[in-house]
Amino acid sequence: MNTTRHLLPVVLSLAALCALSATASSPSSLGRQPIAAGDGWASLPTDALPQGTTGGSAAQPSRVHRVRDRNALVAALAYPDATPKIIEIEGVLDANVDAQGDALQCSDYHRADPESGTPYSLDAFLAAYDPATWGRVDPDGPLERARAASAAAQQSRVRIRIPANTTIVGVGGDARVRGAWFDIRPGSTSGNTPMNVIIRNLTFEDTFDCFPQWSPGDGAQGNWNALYDTISVRNATHVWIDHNRFADIQTADDRLPVYFGRLYQVHDGFLDVTNASDLVTISWNHFRDHDKAMLVGSSDGASADRGKLRLTLHHNLFEDLDQRVPRVRYGQVHVYNNAYVLTAAGAVRYGYSWGVGVESQIFAENNHFRVPGAVTPDLFIERFNGQSIHAEGSYVNGVTARNAVDVLAAFNAANGDTLVAGVDWVPVLHGPVAPTSKVPAMVARGAGPFD
């Protein structure tokens, strides 16, 4: 049933939109801001949250904490109840540290196989599971168990659970979180829970997995698969991710080695929304230089996602992202007024932007693409067992009417009319949808952390 059609349209004024996008604010004022009425799916009132997503905006002074390191952040988040809390992050916070705050390298996480005592080393792992001798079956045995134990040791440091009714906000324009996995997820792993989380004004850098898994059956040549997203939203409702930056710097893909003929990929997604999550707004963020950007829905068989995974993506800058911007299964996803930018280097790796997965309902309007000539509009969409998409108002490499392009028609012309135009819902929770001609300047000026 299409519940969206029973909602009254709620639209932000243009003045309110500009205030939200570009005005510098103190961390205290940012932390006290709930999502504005009508600002995408996260603003939808529900019985649990009649004002939409409020995060920790109602926190008492005793529940406002300023932190400067990973251990202080974990302590501030560790309240055993759902009392609203605001966490202000100042400076550079590195997740790969020990209990004393000293930096940890990948070698510090090395563990032995708990059964045989065989210690982990990458050289030994590569020698043991080389497809030329091991074959194309999954690794098994002491060194694989040692790798898994080492991965668990790193996860215990970098995975930071975000509890319900929390706002996390950066102090100033240079607050940074390095190496962390922010996991927005309740204790239950079935259904979903109104987590009510807001994350704003932070730069996230270099979330990396020291021990990616070798999967020889993944694709024609196998692949290395990392575990950690920068932010994962799982079994959660009411989440607002706003005015952040996501990037790989020290661990950028072009710095990584190649093993078994495949990139030793230490990254997973930037921001994935899965496991029956719902009512999420992702606004005014800057995502750059990454392979798998944003997965919505984790598998074709996850039928519990049906009727959920409702997201809004607006005014984000997507720069040099290879794929999944986003890739969608099941969800009603409104993608509007985003800027997609590819440099010459990014174009070499580019796969697609909008992934049309099983039962997906993407409503894309007034998005702008700036790409090298070799990246043609038929490449913007990829089909993954989906049937339809609504795409209107797209411009490519310019801001006049002659730069308009029918992305769906281009895809169908190149692929044999495989997708149907149109979906069975119309977004009503959104700010003013700006003309596409205004999008590049608007997003370049406003996306990312506040000044």
Summary of the structure (lengths in Angstrom):
residues: 451
radius of gyration: 21.7
end to end distance: 42.9
largest distance: 67.3
contacts: 1607
relative contact order: 0.12
helix: 22%
strand: 30%
